[in-house]
Amino acid sequence: MRNNLSELPVLLSCLWSGAMAGSVVFLLALPKLLWRRKNRGRRLPFGTRLIFALLDILICAAAGVIFSAALISANGGELRLYAVAGFFIALAFVLRLLKTAAGLAD
């Protein structure tokens, strides 16, 4: 039986991987954020919509790969609520921090 203190490295690993995923998501979403800031209110051409859809799929895949790699390396792939929460809290925090620092916050 594991105690609570043995779960701390799993949480820290998920927080770290969430921060990495947040920075990767920001870098992949940067062209979309810049285009929308420059062309606010204009309709997207079809080619641009297709590229942005592919970028969204790539963003989700990258975050999923980072999350699953963190879970596998931290605790053998066991899905725990605190690990998921730590990952997404760190991802949202870093993403908001980077958007604010770049002046692209909503």
C-alpha distance (Angstrom), angle and dihedral (degrees) to the residues before:
residue distance angle dihedral
M1 . . .
R2 3.77 . .
N3 3.77 124.1 .
N4 3.80 126.8 -141.6
L5 3.77 94.2 -99.7
S6 3.80 91.8 60.3
E7 3.83 88.9 59.4
L8 3.80 93.5 59.7
P9 3.84 95.5 85.4
V10 3.80 89.2 52.9
L11 3.80 91.2 52.7
L12 3.81 92.7 46.3
S13 3.79 90.7 48.4
C14 3.79 91.1 51.4
L15 3.81 91.2 47.1
W16 3.80 90.2 51.1
S17 3.80 93.1 47.1
G18 3.81 90.1 46.7
A19 3.79 89.2 54.9
M20 3.81 90.3 49.5
A21 3.80 91.0 47.5
G22 3.81 90.0 49.6
S23 3.78 91.5 55.4
V24 3.83 92.1 45.6
V25 3.81 90.8 48.9
F26 3.80 90.1 49.5
L27 3.79 92.6 50.7
L28 3.79 92.4 47.9
A29 3.82 92.8 45.6
L30 3.80 94.8 45.2
P31 3.84 96.4 93.0
K32 3.80 89.8 50.8
L33 3.80 92.7 47.8
L34 3.79 92.9 48.2
W35 3.81 93.4 47.1
R36 3.79 92.2 49.9
R37 3.79 91.8 47.9
K38 3.81 92.3 50.7
N39 3.82 96.6 42.8
R40 3.79 101.7 36.2
G41 3.80 111.7 172.9
R42 3.80 96.8 10.8
R43 3.78 121.2 119.2
L44 3.80 116.4 -110.5
P45 3.81 116.4 -113.9
F46 3.81 114.5 -122.3
G47 3.80 94.6 -107.9
T48 3.79 91.8 51.5
R49 3.81 91.5 47.8
L50 3.79 89.5 52.3
I51 3.80 92.3 49.5
F52 3.81 91.4 47.8
A53 3.82 90.6 48.9
L54 3.80 89.9 52.4
L55 3.81 89.6 48.1
D56 3.81 89.8 52.1
I57 3.80 90.7 51.7
L58 3.80 89.9 48.4
I59 3.81 90.7 49.4
C60 3.82 92.1 52.5
A61 3.79 92.0 45.9
A62 3.81 92.8 49.1
A63 3.81 92.7 49.2
G64 3.80 90.5 47.3
V65 3.79 93.0 50.0
I66 3.80 92.3 48.3
F67 3.81 91.5 47.7
S68 3.79 94.8 47.9
A69 3.81 92.0 45.6
A70 3.80 89.8 51.4
L71 3.79 92.4 49.8
I72 3.78 93.3 47.1
S73 3.79 93.5 48.3
A74 3.81 95.8 41.7
N75 3.80 103.3 45.5
G76 3.76 110.7 -5.7
G77 3.79 95.6 -88.9
E78 3.80 98.8 -58.2
L79 3.78 109.4 154.2
R80 3.80 110.7 -134.6
L81 3.79 127.5 176.1
Y82 3.80 94.5 -128.6
A83 3.82 90.4 51.1
V84 3.80 92.3 52.4
A85 3.80 92.0 44.4
G86 3.80 92.4 47.8
F87 3.80 91.6 49.8
F88 3.80 95.1 50.2
I89 3.80 94.9 41.1
A90 3.80 90.8 53.5
L91 3.81 91.5 43.8
A92 3.81 92.5 51.9
F93 3.81 93.1 44.0
V94 3.81 95.0 50.6
L95 3.79 92.6 42.4
R96 3.81 91.8 52.1
L97 3.80 90.9 44.3
L98 3.81 92.9 52.0
K99 3.80 93.4 44.5
T100 3.79 90.9 50.9
A101 3.80 92.6 46.4
A102 3.81 90.4 50.7
G103 3.80 92.4 47.2
L104 3.80 92.6 -117.4
A105 3.81 99.1 113.5
D106 3.79 116.3 135.7
